[in-house]
Amino acid sequence: MSQDQSSPKTTRSTDIEAQLTRKIPRQVALIVVFLTLFAAQPVAAAEESAVCSADKLPSMIEGFFQITTALGIMGLVIVWQADSLMEMFTFNPEQKKGLKRHKRSAMKSAVILLVLGPLYSVAGEIMGLPLAECIDLVPW
């Protein structure tokens, strides 16, 4: 007759493993927070950003952001029109629901694309980020 081999020793070892797996992410998070607070301060205290001091780099970044925003809006229009066209010739209600979901997700992506640049510009000015002072990411 065999006895159950899962004695209190194995139960204790699983409890210890569970405690360790809970402690490790907390310790890693604390280390990251302390490093960002103390190690990032000298970098944040720099007077002028390397990006801002470059000749054409700020205008190149602004142009890239404007091009990607314009392409994203054109992509939204194309996806919206294609989904609307497919919706006219679709008779299955499940397919129509899928097309409406696709149109909705395309609209959400375009809204995020349009909001991120101005949000970074405003939040960067408030937070004093050096890159936000010399680059305008508002696409219009």
C-alpha atoms as an extended CHARMM CRD file, in Angstrom:
* protein
*
       140  EXT
         1         1  MET       CA              0.0000000000        0.0000000000        0.0000000000  PROA      1               0.0000000000
         2         2  SER       CA              1.4300000000        3.2400000000       -1.0110000000  PROA      2               0.0000000000
         3         3  GLN       CA              1.0260000000        6.4100000000        0.8750000000  PROA      3               0.0000000000
         4         4  ASP       CA              0.4130000000        9.7560000000       -0.7130000000  PROA      4               0.0000000000
         5         5  GLN       CA              3.8430000000       11.1670000000       -1.5670000000  PROA      5               0.0000000000
         6         6  SER       CA              2.6730000000       14.8120000000       -1.4920000000  PROA      6               0.0000000000
         7         7  SER       CA              3.6860000000       15.4720000000        2.0440000000  PROA      7               0.0000000000
         8         8  PRO       CA              3.6900000000       18.8260000000        3.7730000000  PROA      8               0.0000000000
         9         9  LYS       CA              7.2180000000       19.3260000000        2.4060000000  PROA      9               0.0000000000
        10        10  THR       CA              5.9510000000       19.6420000000       -1.1750000000  PROA      10              0.0000000000
        11        11  THR       CA              3.1290000000       21.8870000000       -0.0440000000  PROA      11              0.0000000000
        12        12  ARG       CA              5.6290000000       24.1430000000        1.6970000000  PROA      12              0.0000000000
        13        13  SER       CA              7.8710000000       24.2280000000       -1.3670000000  PROA      13              0.0000000000
        14        14  THR       CA              4.9570000000       25.2690000000       -3.5910000000  PROA      14              0.0000000000
        15        15  ASP       CA              4.0570000000       27.9820000000       -1.0850000000  PROA      15              0.0000000000
        16        16  ILE       CA              7.6470000000       29.2430000000       -1.1250000000  PROA      16              0.0000000000
        17        17  GLU       CA              7.6700000000       29.2120000000       -4.9370000000  PROA      17              0.0000000000
        18        18  ALA       CA              4.4160000000       31.1800000000       -5.0060000000  PROA      18              0.0000000000
        19        19  GLN       CA              5.8350000000       33.7570000000       -2.5930000000  PROA      19              0.0000000000
        20        20  LEU       CA              8.9910000000       34.0970000000       -4.6880000000  PROA      20              0.0000000000
        21        21  THR       CA              7.0500000000       34.5650000000       -7.9080000000  PROA      21              0.0000000000
        22        22  ARG       CA              5.0760000000       37.3570000000       -6.2570000000  PROA      22              0.0000000000
        23        23  LYS       CA              8.1590000000       39.0560000000       -4.8130000000  PROA      23              0.0000000000
        24        24  ILE       CA             10.3250000000       39.0510000000       -7.9330000000  PROA      24              0.0000000000
        25        25  PRO       CA              8.0640000000       41.2800000000      -10.1000000000  PROA      25              0.0000000000
        26        26  ARG       CA              7.7040000000       43.7200000000       -7.1990000000  PROA      26              0.0000000000
        27        27  GLN       CA             11.4530000000       43.8900000000       -6.7310000000  PROA      27              0.0000000000
        28        28  VAL       CA             12.0460000000       44.3720000000      -10.4450000000  PROA      28              0.0000000000
        29        29  ALA       CA              9.4390000000       47.1510000000      -10.5410000000  PROA      29              0.0000000000
        30        30  LEU       CA             11.0610000000       48.8980000000       -7.5720000000  PROA      30              0.0000000000
        31        31  ILE       CA             14.4970000000       48.6790000000       -9.1660000000  PROA      31              0.0000000000
        32        32  VAL       CA             13.1610000000       50.1410000000      -12.4180000000  PROA      32              0.0000000000
        33        33  VAL       CA             11.4320000000       52.9880000000      -10.5670000000  PROA      33              0.0000000000
        34        34  PHE       CA             14.5500000000       53.8560000000       -8.5750000000  PROA      34              0.0000000000
        35        35  LEU       CA             16.7530000000       53.7160000000      -11.6510000000  PROA      35              0.0000000000
        36        36  THR       CA             14.4440000000       55.9870000000      -13.6150000000  PROA      36              0.0000000000
        37        37  LEU       CA             14.2340000000       58.4410000000      -10.7450000000  PROA      37              0.0000000000
        38        38  PHE       CA             17.9290000000       58.6870000000      -10.0260000000  PROA      38              0.0000000000
        39        39  ALA       CA             19.6690000000       57.6480000000      -13.2370000000  PROA      39              0.0000000000
        40        40  ALA       CA             17.4480000000       59.6930000000      -15.5500000000  PROA      40              0.0000000000
        41        41  GLN       CA             17.8030000000       62.9650000000      -13.6570000000  PROA      41              0.0000000000
        42        42  PRO       CA             21.1620000000       63.9900000000      -15.1670000000  PROA      42              0.0000000000
        43        43  VAL       CA             19.8330000000       63.3120000000      -18.6700000000  PROA      43              0.0000000000
        44        44  ALA       CA             16.6820000000       65.3130000000      -18.0040000000  PROA      44              0.0000000000
        45        45  ALA       CA             18.7360000000       68.1730000000      -16.6620000000  PROA      45              0.0000000000
        46        46  ALA       CA             20.5920000000       68.6340000000      -19.9480000000  PROA      46              0.0000000000
        47        47  GLU       CA             20.1560000000       72.1410000000      -21.3070000000  PROA      47              0.0000000000
        48        48  GLU       CA             19.6040000000       71.3640000000      -24.9780000000  PROA      48              0.0000000000
        49        49  SER       CA             18.5430000000       68.1410000000      -26.6290000000  PROA      49              0.0000000000
        50        50  ALA       CA             20.7570000000       66.5820000000      -29.2860000000  PROA      50              0.0000000000
        51        51  VAL       CA             17.7200000000       66.3420000000      -31.5340000000  PROA      51              0.0000000000
        52        52  CYS       CA             16.9680000000       70.0450000000      -31.1710000000  PROA      52              0.0000000000
        53        53  SER       CA             20.5510000000       71.0610000000      -31.8730000000  PROA      53              0.0000000000
        54        54  ALA       CA             20.7010000000       69.0620000000      -35.1250000000  PROA      54              0.0000000000
        55        55  ASP       CA             20.2030000000       71.1250000000      -38.2800000000  PROA      55              0.0000000000
        56        56  LYS       CA             17.3760000000       69.4430000000      -40.1680000000  PROA      56              0.0000000000
        57        57  LEU       CA             16.3640000000       66.6420000000      -37.8140000000  PROA      57              0.0000000000
        58        58  PRO       CA             13.3860000000       68.3790000000      -36.1310000000  PROA      58              0.0000000000
        59        59  SER       CA             11.8410000000       69.2880000000      -39.4920000000  PROA      59              0.0000000000
        60        60  MET       CA             12.4400000000       65.7400000000      -40.7520000000  PROA      60              0.0000000000
        61        61  ILE       CA             10.6550000000       64.2760000000      -37.7250000000  PROA      61              0.0000000000
        62        62  GLU       CA              7.7450000000       66.6820000000      -38.1810000000  PROA      62              0.0000000000
        63        63  GLY       CA              7.5190000000       65.8310000000      -41.8850000000  PROA      63              0.0000000000
        64        64  PHE       CA              7.6060000000       62.0960000000      -41.1720000000  PROA      64              0.0000000000
        65        65  PHE       CA              4.8180000000       62.4680000000      -38.6270000000  PROA      65              0.0000000000
        66        66  GLN       CA              2.7060000000       64.5120000000      -41.0560000000  PROA      66              0.0000000000
        67        67  ILE       CA              3.2170000000       61.9820000000      -43.8660000000  PROA      67              0.0000000000
        68        68  THR       CA              2.3000000000       59.0140000000      -41.6710000000  PROA      68              0.0000000000
        69        69  THR       CA             -0.7770000000       60.8430000000      -40.3820000000  PROA      69              0.0000000000
        70        70  ALA       CA             -1.8860000000       61.6930000000      -43.9180000000  PROA      70              0.0000000000
        71        71  LEU       CA             -1.3520000000       58.0900000000      -45.0500000000  PROA      71              0.0000000000
        72        72  GLY       CA             -3.3100000000       56.8570000000      -42.0370000000  PROA      72              0.0000000000
        73        73  ILE       CA             -6.2520000000       59.1130000000      -42.8590000000  PROA      73              0.0000000000
        74        74  MET       CA             -6.1840000000       58.0390000000      -46.5060000000  PROA      74              0.0000000000
        75        75  GLY       CA             -6.0720000000       54.4170000000      -45.3550000000  PROA      75              0.0000000000
        76        76  LEU       CA             -9.1130000000       55.0390000000      -43.1750000000  PROA      76              0.0000000000
        77        77  VAL       CA            -11.0280000000       56.4850000000      -46.1200000000  PROA      77              0.0000000000
        78        78  ILE       CA            -10.0980000000       53.5520000000      -48.3560000000  PROA      78              0.0000000000
        79        79  VAL       CA            -10.9910000000       50.9450000000      -45.7180000000  PROA      79              0.0000000000
        80        80  TRP       CA            -14.2440000000       52.7270000000      -44.8790000000  PROA      80              0.0000000000
        81        81  GLN       CA            -15.3070000000       52.9280000000      -48.5450000000  PROA      81              0.0000000000
        82        82  ALA       CA            -14.3180000000       49.3280000000      -49.2730000000  PROA      82              0.0000000000
        83        83  ASP       CA            -16.1980000000       48.0560000000      -46.2120000000  PROA      83              0.0000000000
        84        84  SER       CA            -19.2570000000       50.1180000000      -47.1590000000  PROA      84              0.0000000000
        85        85  LEU       CA            -19.1580000000       48.7120000000      -50.6960000000  PROA      85              0.0000000000
        86        86  MET       CA            -18.8140000000       45.1530000000      -49.4200000000  PROA      86              0.0000000000
        87        87  GLU       CA            -21.6090000000       45.7700000000      -46.9400000000  PROA      87              0.0000000000
        88        88  MET       CA            -23.9920000000       46.6960000000      -49.7860000000  PROA      88              0.0000000000
        89        89  PHE       CA            -23.4430000000       43.3240000000      -51.4760000000  PROA      89              0.0000000000
        90        90  THR       CA            -23.4280000000       41.2230000000      -48.2980000000  PROA      90              0.0000000000
        91        91  PHE       CA            -26.6500000000       39.5530000000      -47.2290000000  PROA      91              0.0000000000
        92        92  ASN       CA            -25.4000000000       37.5260000000      -44.2770000000  PROA      92              0.0000000000
        93        93  PRO       CA            -26.0310000000       39.4240000000      -41.0040000000  PROA      93              0.0000000000
        94        94  GLU       CA            -22.8910000000       37.9780000000      -39.3900000000  PROA      94              0.0000000000
        95        95  GLN       CA            -20.7220000000       39.2720000000      -42.2140000000  PROA      95              0.0000000000
        96        96  LYS       CA            -22.3610000000       42.6920000000      -41.9670000000  PROA      96              0.0000000000
        97        97  LYS       CA            -21.6060000000       42.7780000000      -38.2330000000  PROA      97              0.0000000000
        98        98  GLY       CA            -17.9930000000       41.8410000000      -38.9730000000  PROA      98              0.0000000000
        99        99  LEU       CA            -17.6900000000       44.6240000000      -41.5380000000  PROA      99              0.0000000000
       100       100  LYS       CA            -19.1600000000       47.1540000000      -39.1050000000  PROA      100             0.0000000000
       101       101  ARG       CA            -16.6670000000       46.0120000000      -36.4580000000  PROA      101             0.0000000000
       102       102  HSD       CA            -13.8500000000       46.4260000000      -38.9630000000  PROA      102             0.0000000000
       103       103  LYS       CA            -15.0110000000       49.9430000000      -39.8470000000  PROA      103             0.0000000000
       104       104  ARG       CA            -15.2210000000       50.8050000000      -36.1450000000  PROA      104             0.0000000000
       105       105  SER       CA            -11.7080000000       49.5240000000      -35.4520000000  PROA      105             0.0000000000
       106       106  ALA       CA            -10.3640000000       51.4940000000      -38.4440000000  PROA      106             0.0000000000
       107       107  MET       CA            -12.0260000000       54.6390000000      -37.0700000000  PROA      107             0.0000000000
       108       108  LYS       CA            -10.5170000000       54.0370000000      -33.6220000000  PROA      108             0.0000000000
       109       109  SER       CA             -7.0580000000       53.6440000000      -35.1720000000  PROA      109             0.0000000000
       110       110  ALA       CA             -7.4260000000       56.9060000000      -37.1110000000  PROA      110             0.0000000000
       111       111  VAL       CA             -8.6020000000       58.7730000000      -34.0050000000  PROA      111             0.0000000000
       112       112  ILE       CA             -5.6210000000       57.4710000000      -32.0460000000  PROA      112             0.0000000000
       113       113  LEU       CA             -3.3160000000       58.5110000000      -34.8870000000  PROA      113             0.0000000000
       114       114  LEU       CA             -4.7610000000       62.0230000000      -34.8970000000  PROA      114             0.0000000000
       115       115  VAL       CA             -4.7550000000       62.4310000000      -31.1060000000  PROA      115             0.0000000000
       116       116  LEU       CA             -1.2740000000       61.1160000000      -30.2350000000  PROA      116             0.0000000000
       117       117  GLY       CA              0.7520000000       63.9180000000      -31.8430000000  PROA      117             0.0000000000
       118       118  PRO       CA             -1.0860000000       66.8430000000      -30.2340000000  PROA      118             0.0000000000
       119       119  LEU       CA             -1.3000000000       64.9340000000      -26.9510000000  PROA      119             0.0000000000
       120       120  TYR       CA              2.4700000000       64.4180000000      -26.9500000000  PROA      120             0.0000000000
       121       121  SER       CA              3.0360000000       68.0730000000      -27.7960000000  PROA      121             0.0000000000
       122       122  VAL       CA              0.8180000000       69.3100000000      -24.9710000000  PROA      122             0.0000000000
       123       123  ALA       CA              1.9150000000       66.7280000000      -22.3960000000  PROA      123             0.0000000000
       124       124  GLY       CA              5.5540000000       67.1790000000      -23.3720000000  PROA      124             0.0000000000
       125       125  GLU       CA              5.3410000000       70.9410000000      -22.8370000000  PROA      125             0.0000000000
       126       126  ILE       CA              3.7170000000       70.4270000000      -19.4370000000  PROA      126             0.0000000000
       127       127  MET       CA              6.2400000000       67.7910000000      -18.3760000000  PROA      127             0.0000000000
       128       128  GLY       CA              9.1590000000       69.8020000000      -19.7290000000  PROA      128             0.0000000000
       129       129  LEU       CA             10.3790000000       67.1750000000      -22.1760000000  PROA      129             0.0000000000
       130       130  PRO       CA             13.1610000000       68.6410000000      -24.2940000000  PROA      130             0.0000000000
       131       131  LEU       CA             11.9750000000       67.0060000000      -27.5110000000  PROA      131             0.0000000000
       132       132  ALA       CA              8.5060000000       68.5670000000      -27.2170000000  PROA      132             0.0000000000
       133       133  GLU       CA              9.9920000000       72.0600000000      -27.1460000000  PROA      133             0.0000000000
       134       134  CYS       CA             11.5490000000       71.8960000000      -30.6180000000  PROA      134             0.0000000000
       135       135  ILE       CA              9.2960000000       69.4520000000      -32.4960000000  PROA      135             0.0000000000
       136       136  ASP       CA              5.6670000000       70.1750000000      -33.2940000000  PROA      136             0.0000000000
       137       137  LEU       CA              3.7670000000       66.9180000000      -33.8390000000  PROA      137             0.0000000000
       138       138  VAL       CA              0.3950000000       68.5240000000      -34.5640000000  PROA      138             0.0000000000
       139       139  PRO       CA             -0.4050000000       67.3120000000      -38.0870000000  PROA      139             0.0000000000
       140       140  TRP       CA             -2.4410000000       70.3420000000      -39.1850000000  PROA      140             0.0000000000
